[in-house]
Amino acid sequence: MDPSDETLVLGCRRGDAAAWETLVHRYQRLVYTVPRRGGLDEELASEVFQSVFAKLVEQIERIEQPSRISAWLVTTARRETWRVGRRERASRVVTPHDDADDSGGPLAAVADPDPLPDEVLQRIEAQHHVRTGLAALDARCRTLLTLLFYEEDPLPYAEVAARLDMPEGSIGPTRARCLKKLRRLLADLFPP
Amino acid sequence: MCVMTRHPSEARLLDLADERLAPEERERTATHVAGCLRCRTELDALRRLLETMRTDRSEDAPPAAVAAAIRLFRPRIEEERPSTLQRLIAVLRFDSRQQPLALGMRAGQAAGRHLLYSAGEHDLDIRLTQRAGLWTAAGQVLGPAGAGEVELEGATAVVRGAITELGEFTLPPVPPGTYTLRLRLAAVELEAADLEIGDT
């Protein structure tokens, strides 16, 4: 079983660099996805990514609920996304433009819509949870569920069966068994 | 309402959520579910899970960003543990006591001594002077580092002093003996060991 978030945070407080590294790997995808879904390009998303982890290093002693670190990271990433996005919009307005028909206009900086409403963030966090559960499954189930549910263009059963060297008729029942395992794992890892 | 038909199996509910039932079977199952809270709750949970997976467009952070985030932790550890400071051994480059004697002076009678050390990017200039049997070490460290502290440790005495922004220091007098001189600067510690002071 992988160490819990709480174990890792306590390890970081003792100066354990390996605990920090595990924590970064565990959450890199979540922290990077927030600014990307918030509409930032790769460069700005990397900036947000760095500043979120820099804040985590800074505040690791003060985080009150180490077990709720994923919520802390999502909230911090959202705030940083908003800050960087606003700065970028402001700098675009200030930049002298050669012609008058710029699309945003000075109001673009004022409007400042939240690019990451609660339901989007909740979904990102739920997706992170399911991926965490998936990573803890056995390899065969993990591969099957990935092929069936994570491909942008879903593969026909025949194709999945060929790739996994399985009879096509057992794909349906196997996926049902794997999903059941996954749900049990998720209930353990992230109790409601 | 569950009285009407038997509960569909888990596999059947999953097939419904996954839209894999033939039209007729789908209708029969859907009719049951519409009137059965337990099956509806289960179907909703399955649909949510499948939807969560299918809509996942999360992205891995670029490897360089991950590596940089991992490095964020290191400076903090080094600050807290001075033992990981870079420690350099100073190498003796010049000692006036070992130079040919000038004008018939005898080595033992010399009241002053001049030593030059080098350590990495730093040079260390030390002058020892004697008064009433006690020796005073003063000097200057030349190089990138600024202020810090200096310590001269021997078998019978340890003295300490400050290093100014210009790298200058003067230590309190010590009796003759073999000493180790340590200079603690911002990022580096210099050490000159086996420094013989006086007639040893």
Interface residues (C-beta under 8 A of the other chain):
Chain A: C12 G15 A17 W20 E21 V24 H25 Q28 R29 L30 V31 Y32 T33 R36 R37 E42 A45 S46 F49 Q50 F53 A54 V57 R123 I124 A126 Q127 H128 V130 R131 L145 F149 Y150 G172 P173 R175 A176 L179 K180 L182 R183
Chain B: E10 A11 L14 D15 R20 A45 L46 L49 L50 T52 M53 R54 T55 D56 R57 S58 E59 D60 A61 P62 A64 A65 V66 A68 A69 I70 L72 F73 R74 R76 I77 E80 R81
